């Protein structure tokens, strides 16, 4: 059955289709005959309790520079859609939180992927702390004395924003790094929230594995290897994508967190694992689908749409 699918995203003109998971989902939805509609978060409105969006019919093509075409704009109640894909990138700020509140008004009658209430309640760097035994030692704080004590205990650490994304503002601090005071001041001025401080994992030089879970089950993975001279393995920061399989430890991690993801309606999730340590659970707009397929892995977009269609049919 053809579905009406609205995708809430950063404008499609600005995406890099070679690595964009949203684009992989759009291509697969179009292949199945679903009607696609595009809108950006600022085009949402709520009037007297009814959530509207100004949407545009969308067609996509896997051709860089000519990857989309949009039709005439029309204002519609989002409840008229069968599915809404919430796929705008972080930062996870109050605008993002507000979008989850608006989409919660139409879910689950309109299936929102991922469940907006649980997207709001599961920020990736906080939700992951529900599984502390799977993680490296981790501190969430902006208190100078707490951070100093953590550094004294573990030596080399990584410091990053609690609500950052894409590897932005991620710093390694060696035990004797004289930049700590300046970096603390910079973070204190830039970020109002607490920060994440984790024990540095030297094995990150061999890769930071992105594992995709669909409705709580592991579906595929890609190993992201940092470029020379950079700590960060994110592909948007120059990390190289390499094929990989799951180790027994990584299978254990997926088995532990999978039931919680499924219960929370988090259909499409990407987790980050370094040397057997879970570091993040990404529920907002995970990447990796196109890299996994390009490296000979499964077409996970197919599995995601199979799951979405099953959930729609069950309503």
N, C-alpha and C positions, 0 to 999 in steps of 0.2 A: 504494500500500500504506500502510495506517495505521501510524504509528510511535508508540512510547511515548516521550514527551519529558518529561524532568525539567528544570526551570529552577531554577538556584541563584541566588538574588537576595536583595537586601534585601526585607523583607516587602512584599508587594504592596499591603497596605493603605496604605502610606506614599508610594506613587509618585504623581507628577503625570502622569496619562495623556495630557494634551494634548501633552507633549513627550517622553514616555518611549519610547525605541527598543525596550526589552524588550517593552513592551506591544504595539507594532506587530508584533513577531515572534510574540507569543502570539496575537493576533487572526488573523494569517495561518495559523498552524499549526492553530488551531481550525477555520478555514474549510476547510482541506484534510482535516479529519477525524482529525487526530492526537490521541491521548490525552495530555492535559497533566497534569503533577504539579508541585507547588510545594514548595520547601523553602528554608530559610535556611542559611547556611554553618555555623552552630553546631550544626545538627542532623545533621552528618556524624560518623561514627565509623569507626575501623578496628579490627577484632577478628581477630587471628590472620591478618593480611594481607588480609582481606576488607573492602572499603569499603561501609558501610551509610549510609543516610539515612532519617530519618523524614519521609515525604512525604505530601502531601494532594492528592487529585484536584482539578483546577482547571478552572473555566469562567470565561470572560471576556466582558465586554460593554462596548462603547464608549459608556459613560454615566458621567460623573463622579459619584462618590458611591455608585454601584452597579455598579462595574466588575469585580467578581469574586465568585465563590462557591467555597468550599472544602469538600471532603468529609472523611470520617473519616481521621485519621492512621493510617499503617501504616509499619512499619519494614521496609525491603527492601534487598537488595544492589543497589547502583547499577549493577552489571554487567547487571542484568535490563532496564535501559533501552536503547533504541536510540540515543537522543541525549540528551546533557546540555548545556544552554546555561549556560555560566559567565558570569553577568551581574551579580554584585554590584558595587557601586561601590567605587572605592578609598576610603580610603587604601591604597596598596600597601605594607602592613606585613607583619610575620611571620605574622599570621593569614592574610593573602591568600596569601603564599608557601606556607604549610602546606596550604591548600586546593588549590593546584596540585599539590603532591606527592601528595595523596590521589587527586585525579582522574587523575593520570598512571597510577595502578594499573589503571584501567579502560579507558583510551584506548590503542589505537584500536578495540578490539573494540566498545566503546561509543564512538560518535563524540562527542568533547567539542569544543564550539565556544566559543572558539578553543582550539587545541592547548595543553593546560595547561603543558607543558614550555617552549614558546616564549613563552607569556604570562609565565612566570616569568623567562625569559631576555631579555625585550625590554621592560623598563620604558620607558614612552613618552619620557621626557626623556633616556634614555641610548641607547636603540636608534637614535634619530634621528641621533645623532652618527656613525653609520656612513656618513652621507652629508654630510660637512662642507661640500662645495662647493655644496650646495643650501640651506645654512643661513645665517643671520646669524652674525657672530662670536659665539662662545659659550664660556664658561668654566664648568667644574664644579669647585667648590672651596669650602672653608670657611676657607682660609688668608687672613688679613687682607692680607698683602703682595701676594698674587696678585690679590686683588680690587681693591686700590688701584691696582695697575699697569694692570689692565684698564680701570678707570674713567679713569685718566689718558690712556689711548690712545684711548678711544671717547667720553668725555664722558657723555652721557645713556645710562643703562643701565636694564634691568629686572632685578630680583632676585626669585626665587621658589623655593619648596621643590622639591627634586628629586622627591619622591614625593607632591606635592600634587595636587589635582584641582579642577575646577569654578571655577578662577580664585581660589581661596582664597589669601590671603597673597602676592599678586602686587603688587609695588611698582615704580614708576618713580622713579629717582634722577637728577635733573639733575646736571650736572657740579659745580655749587657748592652742592648740597643739604646743609645743615647737619644733617640728620637721619641722615646715613649712619652715624655712630658709634653712635647709639642703635639704629638698625635692625640693625646688625651684632650688637650685644649681644643684642637680642631674638631674632634668628635663632639665635645661638650657644646661647642658653638653651633655645630651643623645639625645635630640630631637631638631632638627633645626626648626621645624614647631611650630606654636602656640599650646596651649593645651586647653582642655575643662575643665572648672570649672563649676560645677552645685551645686545648693542647695541640700544638703543631704536629702533624703526621708526616714525617719525612717521605713516606711511601707515595705521597701525592705526586711525586715526580714520575711515577709509573702509571698514573692515571686516577681520575675521579670517575667512578662508574655511574652512569645514569641508567636506572632500571625503571621500565614502564610497567605499571600494574593496571589491569583493566578489571574493574569491579572486584578488587581485592586479590587478583591472581596475577603472578608475574607473567608478562607477555613477551619481553625482549629487553635487550640492553645494548649500550654502546659505551666504550671506554674512551674518556676524553683526556688526552695527554697534554699537559701544559707546553706552551712554546718555550724555546730557549730563553732563559732570563726572566720568566714570569711564574709567579706562584699559582695563578688562576688557570683552571682548565676549561672554563666555559668556552663554548665554541664561538660565541660572539666576541670573546677576548683573544681569539687566535688559537684556542685549543684544537688539537687534531683528533678527529674521530677515528677510532680503531675498532674492528670487530672483537667481540668477546663472548664468553659464556659465563653462566653463573656458577660461582663456587658453592660448596656445601654451606658455608657460612652465610653467603648472600641468599641462598634458598631459605635458610633458617630465618633470616631477617624478614623476608617477604611473607613467610608463613606466620610469623608473629604479628605483623602489622596488618596483614590482609583482612582478617575478620573485622577489625575496627573500620577500615576504609569502606568495606562493603556495607556495614551497618549504617554508616554516615552518608551513604549515597554519593561517595566520591568515586565516580566511574573511571575517570582518567587521572592518574596520579603518576608523578615521576619522583623517585627517591634517589638520593646521592649517597654513594658508599665509597669510602676510601680505606683500603687495606682492612676490609671487614668491619669498618666502623660506619654506622649510619650517621650522616651529618645533617640532612634536610629531608623533609617530606613536602614536595611541591604540589599544591592542589589548585593553584590559580590558573596558570597557563603553561603547563610543562612542555618542554621541547624534547626532541629526540626521535620522533616518528620517521622523518625522512632520512636521517642519518642511518638508523637501524635498517631500513629497507634498502638503502643504497649500498650498504656493506654486506648484503646478502641475507639479512635477517627477515623476519616476518613482516608483512604489511599490517601493522597493528591498527591502522585506521579501519580496516575491514572488521577486525574484532570489536573495536569500539562501536561501530555502527550496528553490528549484529546485536550487541548488548542494548544499545539505545532502542532499536526496533523491538526487541523482545520486551523491554520495559514499557514501551508505548502500547504494545498489543495487550499487555496484562492489565492495563488500566480500564 
